[in-house]
Amino acid sequence: MSREKVLLILLAAGGLLAGCGGSETPPPPASAAGDAVPAAAAPATEPEPPADGITARAMLDQAMVEAVKWQADAELAGVTTSMAEGPVHGFWFYDVQSPSKETCTRIRALANGQVANVGTGDSCVLMKPVPRDFVDSPAAFEAAVAAGFQPGESVQFGLRYQRDQALPEPRPCWVLWSDLDGDEEKGIIRGWCVDPANGTFVTRLSGYGRTEPAKGGDAG
């Protein structure tokens, strides 16, 4: 199944984090591998992005500084990236929420050092936050591959509080998946859950489930 069809399935399912963040898809920074050039060209004085991109934790602190500028009580609800060739990539999204305002936004970090609030900041369904001391994307990638995960043409990453039929109880997961994990006929994606606290593989997800809300009821 093509990457485009996988992403369409994700969009139809309501996105990676129900109610949190914006819907903007960032242009990946230019690289020697031929990635697309951002719509707004960076000034010549800006540093060149690292050739291999950045990991999920590389700019977490800067992203959370930007999040606190948005709302003082901002907490991390999820981390995502898409179409990565491996555990480092040209951009990462940090979905954050304000418990006091019951609003959400999305912080985008680019490999060239740019950090921006690109979310809507609108009201949302609050999700159970994820710890900020999660294991980095390379550790999650290695654990999933050791368990049988095949990256295929590209890798999708999603750190979130996960609910799935394959999990006895809802729990935080680093979820990884690729084209090979999609079942177009059933409309599901069977990701691979890695424990974000210690980097150990947990289980292959069923594809039937959704993220768990912080308050009563189900996330849509």
N, CA and C atoms as a LAMMPS dump frame, in Angstrom:
ITEM: TIMESTEP
0
ITEM: NUMBER OF ATOMS
660
ITEM: BOX BOUNDS ff ff ff
-5.0000000000000000e+02 5.0000000000000000e+02
-5.0000000000000000e+02 5.0000000000000000e+02
-5.0000000000000000e+02 5.0000000000000000e+02
ITEM: ATOMS id mol type element x y z
1 1 1 N 0.846 -1.193 0
2 1 2 C 0 0 0
3 1 3 C 0.878 1.239 0
4 2 1 N 0.509 2.243 -0.743
5 2 2 C 1.314 3.45 -0.881
6 2 3 C 1.262 4.281 0.373
7 3 1 N 2.278 5.163 0.527
8 3 2 C 2.298 6.066 1.683
9 3 3 C 1.075 6.965 1.686
10 4 1 N 0.647 7.389 0.498
11 4 2 C -0.505 8.283 0.416
12 4 3 C -1.757 7.601 0.965
13 5 1 N -1.951 6.318 0.622
14 5 2 C -3.126 5.609 1.123
15 5 3 C -3.06 5.415 2.633
16 6 1 N -1.831 5.162 3.159
17 6 2 C -1.68 5.031 4.609
18 6 3 C -2.079 6.312 5.298
19 7 1 N -1.621 7.449 4.759
20 7 2 C -1.944 8.73 5.381
21 7 3 C -3.428 9.03 5.277
22 8 1 N -4.075 8.633 4.167
23 8 2 C -5.513 8.834 4.032
24 8 3 C -6.266 8.051 5.084
25 9 1 N -5.797 6.842 5.381
26 9 2 C -6.427 6.044 6.431
27 9 3 C -6.313 6.749 7.768
28 10 1 N -5.13 7.318 8.041
29 10 2 C -4.928 8.029 9.304
30 10 3 C -5.855 9.219 9.424
31 11 1 N -5.97 9.966 8.336
32 11 2 C -6.842 11.131 8.36
33 11 3 C -8.29 10.725 8.569
34 12 1 N -8.694 9.643 7.926
35 12 2 C -10.071 9.172 8.073
36 12 3 C -10.342 8.711 9.489
37 13 1 N -9.312 8.233 10.159
38 13 2 C -9.48 7.757 11.535
39 13 3 C -9.446 8.885 12.542
40 14 1 N -9.249 10.087 12.085
41 14 2 C -9.288 11.227 12.994
42 14 3 C -7.921 11.715 13.411
43 15 1 N -6.87 11.246 12.773
44 15 2 C -5.528 11.714 13.078
45 15 3 C -4.912 10.921 14.209
46 16 1 N -3.661 11.235 14.498
47 16 2 C -2.928 10.497 15.511
48 16 3 C -3.393 10.81 16.916
49 17 1 N -3.809 12.043 17.152
50 17 2 C -4.223 12.437 18.49
51 17 3 C -5.538 13.179 18.383
52 18 1 N -6.615 12.519 18.797
53 18 2 C -7.934 13.123 18.647
54 18 3 C -8.011 14.42 19.424
55 19 1 N -8.397 15.497 18.718
56 19 2 C -8.652 16.757 19.383
57 19 3 C -7.429 17.599 19.636
58 20 1 N -6.224 17.091 19.426
59 20 2 C -5.033 17.85 19.771
60 20 3 C -4.268 18.257 18.526
61 21 1 N -3.719 19.461 18.576
62 21 2 C -2.824 19.913 17.523
63 21 3 C -3.531 20.381 16.28
64 22 1 N -2.721 20.808 15.307
65 22 2 C -3.249 21.296 14.047
66 22 3 C -3.142 20.237 12.984
67 23 1 N -3.609 20.565 11.802
68 23 2 C -3.614 19.606 10.711
69 23 3 C -2.561 19.909 9.658
70 24 1 N -1.736 20.906 9.902
71 24 2 C -0.758 21.308 8.895
72 24 3 C 0.284 20.225 8.714
73 25 1 N 0.645 19.924 7.488
74 25 2 C 1.747 19.028 7.183
75 25 3 C 2.93 19.872 6.77
76 26 1 N 4.049 19.776 7.518
77 26 2 C 5.166 20.685 7.257
78 26 3 C 5.954 20.259 6.052
79 27 1 N 6.521 21.211 5.323
80 27 2 C 7.437 20.847 4.244
81 27 3 C 8.755 20.411 4.845
82 28 1 N 9.278 19.217 4.51
83 28 2 C 10.552 18.791 5.078
84 28 3 C 11.678 19.675 4.588
85 29 1 N 12.703 19.885 5.428
86 29 2 C 13.823 20.727 5.019
87 29 3 C 14.607 20.081 3.891
88 30 1 N 15.278 20.936 3.098
89 30 2 C 16.055 20.439 1.969
90 30 3 C 17.191 19.566 2.453
91 31 1 N 17.525 18.534 1.676
92 31 2 C 18.628 17.658 2.03
93 31 3 C 19.265 17.121 0.771
94 32 1 N 20.407 16.48 0.962
95 32 2 C 21.124 15.916 -0.176
96 32 3 C 20.345 14.784 -0.819
97 33 1 N 19.399 14.203 -0.082
98 33 2 C 18.626 13.084 -0.61
99 33 3 C 17.514 13.548 -1.537
100 34 1 N 17.345 14.863 -1.668
101 34 2 C 16.365 15.37 -2.622
102 34 3 C 15.02 15.666 -2.013
103 35 1 N 14.938 15.929 -0.693
104 35 2 C 13.674 16.287 -0.077
105 35 3 C 13.193 17.622 -0.623
106 36 1 N 11.896 17.867 -0.49
107 36 2 C 11.315 19.102 -1.005
108 36 3 C 11.845 20.305 -0.238
109 37 1 N 11.981 21.423 -0.918
110 37 2 C 12.413 22.667 -0.298
111 37 3 C 11.212 23.319 0.369
112 38 1 N 11.348 23.852 1.606
113 38 2 C 10.226 24.52 2.269
114 38 3 C 9.664 25.636 1.411
115 39 1 N 8.36 25.893 1.563
116 39 2 C 7.684 26.902 0.758
117 39 3 C 8.326 28.271 0.952
118 40 1 N 8.695 28.598 2.204
119 40 2 C 9.356 29.868 2.475
120 40 3 C 10.844 29.61 2.616
121 41 1 N 11.634 30.103 1.702
122 41 2 C 13.061 29.849 1.723
123 41 3 C 13.688 30.473 2.961
124 42 1 N 14.577 29.729 3.619
125 42 2 C 15.229 30.222 4.823
126 42 3 C 16.299 31.248 4.457
127 43 1 N 16.488 32.27 5.302
128 43 2 C 17.543 33.251 5.046
129 43 3 C 18.9 32.576 4.971
130 44 1 N 19.797 33.161 4.198
131 44 2 C 21.12 32.567 4.004
132 44 3 C 21.897 32.469 5.306
133 45 1 N 21.544 33.29 6.314
134 45 2 C 22.282 33.295 7.571
135 45 3 C 21.887 32.143 8.486
136 46 1 N 20.781 31.441 8.171
137 46 2 C 20.359 30.343 9.04
138 46 3 C 21.263 29.132 8.847
139 47 1 N 21.486 28.353 9.919
140 47 2 C 22.344 27.17 9.792
141 47 3 C 21.713 26.114 8.91
142 48 1 N 22.534 25.336 8.237
143 48 2 C 22.034 24.241 7.417
144 48 3 C 21.497 23.136 8.316
145 49 1 N 20.409 22.465 7.927
146 49 2 C 19.893 21.369 8.743
147 49 3 C 20.873 20.205 8.748
148 50 1 N 20.947 19.458 9.862
149 50 2 C 21.825 18.291 9.902
150 50 3 C 21.488 17.336 8.76
151 51 1 N 22.509 16.737 8.164
152 51 2 C 22.295 15.873 7.008
153 51 3 C 21.375 14.707 7.333
154 52 1 N 21.451 14.217 8.567
155 52 2 C 20.665 13.051 8.95
156 52 3 C 19.396 13.417 9.717
157 53 1 N 19.067 14.685 9.841
158 53 2 C 17.876 15.08 10.573
159 53 3 C 18.106 15.083 12.077
160 54 1 N 17.003 15.073 12.828
161 54 2 C 17.063 15.111 14.289
162 54 3 C 16.203 14 14.869
163 55 1 N 16.495 13.625 16.1
164 55 2 C 15.696 12.629 16.805
165 55 3 C 14.519 13.319 17.489
166 56 1 N 13.622 12.524 18.047
167 56 2 C 12.42 13.075 18.674
168 56 3 C 12.729 13.942 19.889
169 57 1 N 13.79 13.618 20.602
170 57 2 C 14.126 14.362 21.819
171 57 3 C 15.068 15.532 21.558
172 58 1 N 15.64 15.608 20.361
173 58 2 C 16.681 16.6 20.1
174 58 3 C 16.23 18.024 20.392
175 59 1 N 14.974 18.348 20.06
176 59 2 C 14.489 19.708 20.254
177 59 3 C 13.242 19.751 21.138
178 60 1 N 13.096 18.722 21.968
179 60 2 C 11.943 18.669 22.872
180 60 3 C 11.915 19.863 23.824
181 61 1 N 13.059 20.189 24.413
182 61 2 C 13.096 21.299 25.372
183 61 3 C 12.698 22.614 24.713
184 62 1 N 13.219 22.858 23.522
185 62 2 C 12.868 24.091 22.81
186 62 3 C 11.379 24.105 22.467
187 63 1 N 10.846 22.947 22.099
188 63 2 C 9.426 22.867 21.772
189 63 3 C 8.561 23.169 22.986
190 64 1 N 8.969 22.671 24.15
191 64 2 C 8.175 22.909 25.352
192 64 3 C 8.298 24.355 25.831
193 65 1 N 9.431 24.997 25.568
194 65 2 C 9.544 26.434 25.861
195 65 3 C 8.509 27.191 25.043
196 66 1 N 8.382 26.829 23.765
197 66 2 C 7.388 27.467 22.903
198 66 3 C 5.982 27.147 23.381
199 67 1 N 5.782 25.929 23.873
200 67 2 C 4.463 25.529 24.368
201 67 3 C 4.051 26.342 25.592
202 68 1 N 5.002 26.584 26.484
203 68 2 C 4.704 27.371 27.694
204 68 3 C 4.418 28.825 27.336
205 69 1 N 5.017 29.321 26.259
206 69 2 C 4.676 30.667 25.796
207 69 3 C 3.205 30.724 25.389
208 70 1 N 2.71 29.609 24.854
209 70 2 C 1.31 29.534 24.431
210 70 3 C 0.386 29.478 25.643
211 71 1 N 0.628 28.53 26.559
212 71 2 C -0.125 28.42 27.81
213 71 3 C 0.844 27.969 28.893
214 72 1 N 0.8 28.635 30.043
215 72 2 C 1.757 28.343 31.111
216 72 3 C 1.662 26.911 31.622
217 73 1 N 0.484 26.296 31.543
218 73 2 C 0.318 24.934 32.052
219 73 3 C 0.382 23.883 30.945
220 74 1 N 0.981 24.225 29.827
221 74 2 C 1.041 23.296 28.693
222 74 3 C 1.71 21.99 29.096
223 75 1 N 1.105 20.881 28.683
224 75 2 C 1.678 19.564 28.942
225 75 3 C 1.717 18.773 27.641
226 76 1 N 2.667 17.849 27.557
227 76 2 C 2.889 17.078 26.333
228 76 3 C 1.856 15.964 26.206
229 77 1 N 1.139 15.952 25.071
230 77 2 C 0.135 14.92 24.822
231 77 3 C 0.58 13.923 23.772
232 78 1 N 1.579 14.269 22.972
233 78 2 C 2.038 13.332 21.95
234 78 3 C 3.172 13.9 21.121
235 79 1 N 3.881 12.988 20.452
236 79 2 C 4.986 13.345 19.567
237 79 3 C 4.805 12.532 18.287
238 80 1 N 4.928 13.172 17.134
239 80 2 C 4.751 12.453 15.875
240 80 3 C 5.707 12.953 14.803
241 81 1 N 5.947 12.089 13.827
242 81 2 C 6.526 12.499 12.561
243 81 3 C 6.094 11.481 11.524
244 82 1 N 6.282 11.799 10.251
245 82 2 C 5.802 10.919 9.189
246 82 3 C 6.79 10.869 8.042
247 83 1 N 6.721 9.774 7.275
248 83 2 C 7.547 9.579 6.085
249 83 3 C 9.03 9.719 6.396
250 84 1 N 9.455 9.214 7.552
251 84 2 C 10.867 9.228 7.912
252 84 3 C 11.555 7.996 7.335
253 85 1 N 12.831 8.123 7.039
254 85 2 C 13.589 6.975 6.543
255 85 3 C 14.117 6.12 7.68
256 86 1 N 14.066 6.644 8.88
257 86 2 C 14.56 5.934 10.054
258 86 3 C 14.222 6.733 11.301
259 87 1 N 14.987 6.568 12.38
260 87 2 C 14.649 7.228 13.649
261 87 3 C 14.994 8.703 13.724
262 88 1 N 15.654 9.245 12.699
263 88 2 C 15.885 10.695 12.643
264 88 3 C 15.164 11.234 11.414
265 89 1 N 14.727 12.489 11.523
266 89 2 C 13.947 13.05 10.427
267 89 3 C 14.092 14.565 10.417
268 90 1 N 13.59 15.185 9.367
269 90 2 C 13.721 16.634 9.202
270 90 3 C 12.777 17.446 10.063
271 91 1 N 11.732 16.824 10.62
272 91 2 C 10.797 17.564 11.472
273 91 3 C 10.123 16.625 12.461
274 92 1 N 9.671 17.197 13.573
275 92 2 C 8.863 16.481 14.558
276 92 3 C 7.759 17.417 15.029
277 93 1 N 6.598 16.845 15.325
278 93 2 C 5.48 17.58 15.914
279 93 3 C 5.36 17.227 17.39
280 94 1 N 5.077 18.228 18.211
281 94 2 C 4.824 18.021 19.644
282 94 3 C 3.425 18.56 19.928
283 95 1 N 2.492 17.645 20.199
284 95 2 C 1.13 18.056 20.509
285 95 3 C 1.029 18.343 21.996
286 96 1 N 0.541 19.521 22.32
287 96 2 C 0.451 19.95 23.715
288 96 3 C -0.963 20.424 24.026
289 97 1 N -1.292 20.397 25.3
290 97 2 C -2.634 20.786 25.725
291 97 3 C -2.561 21.59 27.011
292 98 1 N -3.57 22.421 27.217
293 98 2 C -3.695 23.218 28.436
294 98 3 C -4.875 22.686 29.236
295 99 1 N -4.631 22.001 30.371
296 99 2 C -5.735 21.479 31.175
297 99 3 C -6.679 22.572 31.673
298 100 1 N -6.129 23.738 32.014
299 100 2 C -6.97 24.802 32.558
300 100 3 C -7.883 25.408 31.497
301 101 1 N -7.405 25.518 30.274
302 101 2 C -8.183 26.121 29.189
303 101 3 C -8.922 25.086 28.339
304 102 1 N -8.527 23.803 28.493
305 102 2 C -9.073 22.72 27.67
306 102 3 C -8.907 23.036 26.179
307 103 1 N -7.697 23.486 25.853
308 103 2 C -7.343 23.793 24.469
309 103 3 C -6.065 23.041 24.103
310 104 1 N -5.835 22.88 22.804
311 104 2 C -4.664 22.151 22.305
312 104 3 C -3.998 22.93 21.187
313 105 1 N -2.707 22.686 21.026
314 105 2 C -1.999 23.224 19.877
315 105 3 C -0.869 22.285 19.511
316 106 1 N -0.178 22.605 18.448
317 106 2 C 0.903 21.75 17.949
318 106 3 C 2.14 22.602 17.718
319 107 1 N 3.258 22.105 18.251
320 107 2 C 4.548 22.763 18.065
321 107 3 C 5.347 21.957 17.051
322 108 1 N 5.901 22.646 16.063
323 108 2 C 6.712 21.986 15.043
324 108 3 C 8.174 22.376 15.209
325 109 1 N 9.049 21.375 15.213
326 109 2 C 10.487 21.61 15.271
327 109 3 C 11.129 21.089 13.996
328 110 1 N 11.909 21.932 13.332
329 110 2 C 12.618 21.545 12.116
330 110 3 C 14.076 21.269 12.423
331 111 1 N 14.687 20.454 11.592
332 111 2 C 16.078 20.087 11.799
333 111 3 C 17.023 21.275 11.682
334 112 1 N 16.573 22.361 11.056
335 112 2 C 17.436 23.539 10.942
336 112 3 C 17.364 24.443 12.173
337 113 1 N 16.656 23.98 13.207
338 113 2 C 16.596 24.722 14.456
339 113 3 C 15.361 25.57 14.63
340 114 1 N 14.508 25.659 13.632
341 114 2 C 13.293 26.463 13.75
342 114 3 C 12.238 25.731 14.58
343 115 1 N 11.624 26.469 15.493
344 115 2 C 10.537 25.945 16.322
345 115 3 C 9.375 26.921 16.213
346 116 1 N 8.175 26.401 15.943
347 116 2 C 7.021 27.283 15.763
348 116 3 C 5.754 26.608 16.237
349 117 1 N 4.842 27.438 16.74
350 117 2 C 3.507 26.976 17.101
351 117 3 C 2.664 27 15.828
352 118 1 N 2.308 25.829 15.308
353 118 2 C 1.566 25.75 14.051
354 118 3 C 0.161 25.184 14.253
355 119 1 N -0.264 25.039 15.506
356 119 2 C -1.59 24.498 15.789
357 119 3 C -2.643 25.576 15.86
358 120 1 N -3.873 25.134 16.108
359 120 2 C -5.001 26.057 16.148
360 120 3 C -5.201 26.704 17.506
361 121 1 N -4.834 25.974 18.576
362 121 2 C -5.085 26.492 19.91
363 121 3 C -6.54 26.449 20.301
364 122 1 N -7.35 25.692 19.55
365 122 2 C -8.787 25.619 19.814
366 122 3 C -9.089 24.655 20.952
367 123 1 N -10.349 24.649 21.384
368 123 2 C -10.793 23.717 22.411
369 123 3 C -10.676 22.295 21.873
370 124 1 N -10.501 21.326 22.781
371 124 2 C -10.251 19.954 22.346
372 124 3 C -10.597 18.989 23.471
373 125 1 N -10.604 17.718 23.15
374 125 2 C -10.739 16.671 24.162
375 125 3 C -9.363 16.425 24.75
376 126 1 N -9.2 16.635 26.044
377 126 2 C -7.9 16.434 26.675
378 126 3 C -7.539 14.957 26.695
379 127 1 N -6.272 14.68 26.418
380 127 2 C -5.767 13.319 26.439
381 127 3 C -4.878 13.126 27.663
382 128 1 N -4.655 11.87 28.047
383 128 2 C -3.706 11.62 29.118
384 128 3 C -2.317 12.007 28.617
385 129 1 N -1.608 12.865 29.349
386 129 2 C -0.294 13.32 28.873
387 129 3 C 0.726 12.189 28.895
388 130 1 N 1.777 12.344 28.09
389 130 2 C 2.873 11.381 28.081
390 130 3 C 4.065 11.999 28.805
391 131 1 N 4.883 11.177 29.48
392 131 2 C 6.053 11.702 30.19
393 131 3 C 7.05 12.335 29.225
394 132 1 N 7.705 13.381 29.681
395 132 2 C 8.681 14.059 28.828
396 132 3 C 10.039 13.372 28.834
397 133 1 N 10.246 12.379 29.716
398 133 2 C 11.522 11.676 29.764
399 133 3 C 11.48 10.373 28.957
400 134 1 N 10.676 10.341 27.899
401 134 2 C 10.544 9.151 27.071
402 134 3 C 11.867 8.793 26.378
403 135 1 N 12.036 7.499 26.068
404 135 2 C 13.224 7.084 25.332
405 135 3 C 13.159 7.695 23.933
406 136 1 N 14.313 7.979 23.373
407 136 2 C 14.36 8.678 22.094
408 136 3 C 13.967 7.752 20.939
409 137 1 N 13.68 8.361 19.803
410 137 2 C 13.211 7.618 18.633
411 137 3 C 14.171 6.513 18.167
412 138 1 N 15.509 6.677 18.242
413 138 2 C 16.375 5.565 17.823
414 138 3 C 16.175 4.311 18.665
415 139 1 N 15.98 4.469 19.977
416 139 2 C 15.768 3.311 20.835
417 139 3 C 14.447 2.626 20.505
418 140 1 N 13.406 3.416 20.255
419 140 2 C 12.11 2.845 19.895
420 140 3 C 12.202 2.117 18.558
421 141 1 N 12.92 2.703 17.625
422 141 2 C 13.089 2.106 16.298
423 141 3 C 13.821 0.771 16.395
424 142 1 N 14.908 0.735 17.144
425 142 2 C 15.689 -0.489 17.284
426 142 3 C 14.874 -1.6 17.932
427 143 1 N 14.073 -1.261 18.951
428 143 2 C 13.26 -2.269 19.629
429 143 3 C 12.2 -2.837 18.701
430 144 1 N 11.575 -1.988 17.901
431 144 2 C 10.543 -2.453 16.977
432 144 3 C 11.137 -3.331 15.885
433 145 1 N 12.275 -2.922 15.337
434 145 2 C 12.93 -3.707 14.291
435 145 3 C 13.34 -5.072 14.831
436 146 1 N 13.867 -5.104 16.05
437 146 2 C 14.262 -6.375 16.658
438 146 3 C 13.068 -7.306 16.84
439 147 1 N 11.871 -6.722 16.985
440 147 2 C 10.661 -7.519 17.167
441 147 3 C 10.037 -7.946 15.847
442 148 1 N 10.565 -7.443 14.73
443 148 2 C 10.042 -7.846 13.432
444 148 3 C 9.511 -6.727 12.566
445 149 1 N 9.519 -5.516 13.073
446 149 2 C 9.042 -4.377 12.291
447 149 3 C 9.915 -4.169 11.056
448 150 1 N 9.269 -3.925 9.903
449 150 2 C 9.979 -3.654 8.659
450 150 3 C 9.686 -2.225 8.214
451 151 1 N 10.705 -1.368 8.147
452 151 2 C 10.484 0.048 7.823
453 151 3 C 9.861 0.288 6.457
454 152 1 N 10.114 -0.569 5.487
455 152 2 C 9.562 -0.324 4.16
456 152 3 C 10.1 0.962 3.563
457 153 1 N 9.253 1.663 2.826
458 153 2 C 9.676 2.899 2.168
459 153 3 C 9.798 4.058 3.144
460 154 1 N 9.007 4.052 4.205
461 154 2 C 9.085 5.127 5.183
462 154 3 C 8.497 4.66 6.502
463 155 1 N 8.862 5.369 7.564
464 155 2 C 8.431 5.031 8.913
465 155 3 C 7.585 6.159 9.477
466 156 1 N 6.496 5.794 10.146
467 156 2 C 5.67 6.761 10.86
468 156 3 C 5.879 6.527 12.361
469 157 1 N 6.001 7.611 13.121
470 157 2 C 6.183 7.534 14.568
471 157 3 C 5.032 8.256 15.261
472 158 1 N 4.538 7.684 16.361
473 158 2 C 3.534 8.36 17.17
474 158 3 C 3.666 7.966 18.625
475 159 1 N 4.094 8.895 19.464
476 159 2 C 4.152 8.664 20.906
477 159 3 C 2.862 9.192 21.503
478 160 1 N 2.076 8.33 22.151
479 160 2 C 0.786 8.73 22.672
480 160 3 C 0.294 7.729 23.707
481 161 1 N -0.749 8.114 24.408
482 161 2 C -1.408 7.194 25.315
483 161 3 C -2.34 6.353 24.478
484 162 1 N -2.078 5.056 24.409
485 162 2 C -2.7 4.176 23.429
486 162 3 C -3.709 3.222 24.052
487 163 1 N -4.806 3.055 23.326
488 163 2 C -5.815 2.071 23.678
489 163 3 C -5.969 1.138 22.477
490 164 1 N -5.915 -0.166 22.704
491 164 2 C -5.973 -1.119 21.607
492 164 3 C -6.403 -2.471 22.151
493 165 1 N -7.046 -3.246 21.302
494 165 2 C -7.511 -4.562 21.738
495 165 3 C -6.358 -5.473 22.143
496 166 1 N -5.169 -5.222 21.636
497 166 2 C -4.021 -6.048 21.982
498 166 3 C -3.395 -5.667 23.32
499 167 1 N -3.838 -4.568 23.912
500 167 2 C -3.305 -4.117 25.197
501 167 3 C -4.3 -4.414 26.317
502 168 1 N -3.876 -5.093 27.388
503 168 2 C -4.797 -5.367 28.504
504 168 3 C -5.383 -4.094 29.106
505 169 1 N -4.549 -3.059 29.184
506 169 2 C -4.966 -1.765 29.716
507 169 3 C -4.395 -0.671 28.819
508 170 1 N -5.091 0.466 28.703
509 170 2 C -4.513 1.598 27.961
510 170 3 C -3.172 1.982 28.574
511 171 1 N -2.241 2.367 27.736
512 171 2 C -0.903 2.683 28.222
513 171 3 C -0.185 3.585 27.218
514 172 1 N 0.859 4.285 27.67
515 172 2 C 1.658 5.059 26.722
516 172 3 C 2.455 4.122 25.824
517 173 1 N 2.562 4.457 24.555
518 173 2 C 3.301 3.655 23.579
519 173 3 C 4.047 4.565 22.618
520 174 1 N 5.247 4.169 22.271
521 174 2 C 5.853 4.636 21.039
522 174 3 C 5.288 3.711 19.978
523 175 1 N 4.451 4.204 19.082
524 175 2 C 3.868 3.374 18.032
525 175 3 C 4.597 3.657 16.723
526 176 1 N 5.097 2.592 16.095
527 176 2 C 5.763 2.701 14.801
528 176 3 C 4.995 1.873 13.787
529 177 1 N 4.927 2.366 12.562
530 177 2 C 4.307 1.588 11.494
531 177 3 C 4.84 2.067 10.147
532 178 1 N 4.629 1.227 9.134
533 178 2 C 5.05 1.549 7.768
534 178 3 C 3.969 1.081 6.806
535 179 1 N 4.224 1.227 5.523
536 179 2 C 3.267 0.772 4.514
537 179 3 C 2.899 -0.697 4.72
538 180 1 N 3.874 -1.482 5.146
539 180 2 C 3.677 -2.919 5.279
540 180 3 C 2.723 -3.276 6.418
541 181 1 N 2.435 -2.323 7.297
542 181 2 C 1.549 -2.582 8.435
543 181 3 C 0.098 -2.206 8.163
544 182 1 N -0.171 -1.692 6.98
545 182 2 C -1.529 -1.262 6.654
546 182 3 C -2.332 -2.359 5.98
547 183 1 N -3.588 -2.471 6.381
548 183 2 C -4.535 -3.38 5.732
549 183 3 C -5.618 -2.514 5.11
550 184 1 N -5.466 -2.232 3.812
551 184 2 C -6.378 -1.315 3.142
552 184 3 C -7.808 -1.842 3.127
553 185 1 N -7.965 -3.146 2.975
554 185 2 C -9.303 -3.738 2.903
555 185 3 C -10.06 -3.563 4.215
556 186 1 N -9.359 -3.762 5.33
557 186 2 C -9.999 -3.63 6.639
558 186 3 C -9.948 -2.194 7.156
559 187 1 N -9.109 -1.384 6.538
560 187 2 C -8.988 0.001 6.969
561 187 3 C -8.288 0.153 8.304
562 188 1 N -7.314 -0.705 8.581
563 188 2 C -6.586 -0.641 9.849
564 188 3 C -5.091 -0.578 9.59
565 189 1 N -4.368 -0.144 10.598
566 189 2 C -2.915 -0.154 10.575
567 189 3 C -2.446 -0.82 11.857
568 190 1 N -1.695 -1.884 11.728
569 190 2 C -1.22 -2.638 12.881
570 190 3 C 0.177 -2.162 13.273
571 191 1 N 0.222 -1.17 14.144
572 191 2 C 1.489 -0.615 14.581
573 191 3 C 2.197 -1.506 15.584
574 192 1 N 3.392 -1.095 15.954
575 192 2 C 4.242 -1.813 16.896
576 192 3 C 4.439 -0.925 18.118
577 193 1 N 4.017 -1.406 19.291
578 193 2 C 4.087 -0.62 20.532
579 193 3 C 5.386 -0.903 21.267
580 194 1 N 6.131 0.175 21.548
581 194 2 C 7.36 0.106 22.336
582 194 3 C 7.158 0.939 23.589
583 195 1 N 7.593 0.41 24.737
584 195 2 C 7.458 1.117 26.01
585 195 3 C 8.322 2.378 25.991
586 196 1 N 7.722 3.576 26.104
587 196 2 C 8.523 4.803 26.052
588 196 3 C 9.332 5.059 27.317
589 197 1 N 9.075 4.26 28.371
590 197 2 C 9.829 4.454 29.614
591 197 3 C 11.176 3.737 29.58
592 198 1 N 11.215 2.521 28.982
593 198 2 C 12.454 1.755 29.004
594 198 3 C 12.901 1.244 27.634
595 199 1 N 12.124 1.503 26.588
596 199 2 C 12.528 1.123 25.244
597 199 3 C 12.378 -0.343 24.909
598 200 1 N 11.57 -1.089 25.667
599 200 2 C 11.352 -2.497 25.359
600 200 3 C 10.094 -2.658 24.509
601 201 1 N 10.115 -3.657 23.623
602 201 2 C 8.958 -3.924 22.785
603 201 3 C 7.827 -4.478 23.639
604 202 1 N 6.604 -3.992 23.394
605 202 2 C 5.441 -4.421 24.176
606 202 3 C 4.601 -5.426 23.39
607 203 1 N 4.076 -5.012 22.232
608 203 2 C 3.228 -5.899 21.449
609 203 3 C 2.962 -5.324 20.07
610 204 1 N 2.522 -6.183 19.173
611 204 2 C 2.008 -5.747 17.881
612 204 3 C 0.545 -5.384 18.094
613 205 1 N 0.168 -4.195 17.738
614 205 2 C -1.192 -3.727 17.967
615 205 3 C -2.159 -4.352 16.966
616 206 1 N -3.42 -4.413 17.35
617 206 2 C -4.444 -5.021 16.494
618 206 3 C -4.93 -4.077 15.402
619 207 1 N -4.775 -2.79 15.644
620 207 2 C -5.328 -1.803 14.725
621 207 3 C -6.731 -1.382 15.09
622 208 1 N -7.285 -2.011 16.113
623 208 2 C -8.625 -1.663 16.58
624 208 3 C -8.492 -1.036 17.964
625 209 1 N -8.641 0.228 18.036
626 209 2 C -8.503 0.935 19.304
627 209 3 C -8.366 2.417 19.044
628 210 1 N -8.268 3.187 20.088
629 210 2 C -8.129 4.631 19.962
630 210 3 C -7.443 5.171 21.195
631 211 1 N -6.988 6.397 21.128
632 211 2 C -6.314 7.009 22.262
633 211 3 C -7.29 7.22 23.413
634 212 1 N -6.754 7.26 24.606
635 212 2 C -7.555 7.318 25.827
636 212 3 C -7.654 8.753 26.328
637 213 1 N -8.874 9.253 26.593
638 213 2 C -9.033 10.617 27.087
639 213 3 C -8.621 10.749 28.552
640 214 1 N -8.265 11.97 28.943
641 214 2 C -7.879 12.2 30.333
642 214 3 C -9.077 12.171 31.252
643 215 1 N -10.261 12.526 30.727
644 215 2 C -11.462 12.552 31.532
645 215 3 C -12.403 11.458 31.062
646 216 1 N -13.529 11.308 31.75
647 216 2 C -14.451 10.217 31.451
648 216 3 C -14.923 10.207 30.027
649 217 1 N -15.263 9.01 29.526
650 217 2 C -15.76 8.878 28.163
651 217 3 C -14.645 8.463 27.221
652 218 1 N -14.971 8.316 25.97
653 218 2 C -14.013 7.87 24.96
654 218 3 C -13.638 9.033 24.052
655 219 1 N -12.392 8.991 23.584
656 219 2 C -11.98 9.963 22.575
657 219 3 C -12.593 9.551 21.252
658 220 1 N -13.084 10.504 20.504
659 220 2 C -13.787 10.17 19.281
660 220 3 C -12.931 9.666 18.173
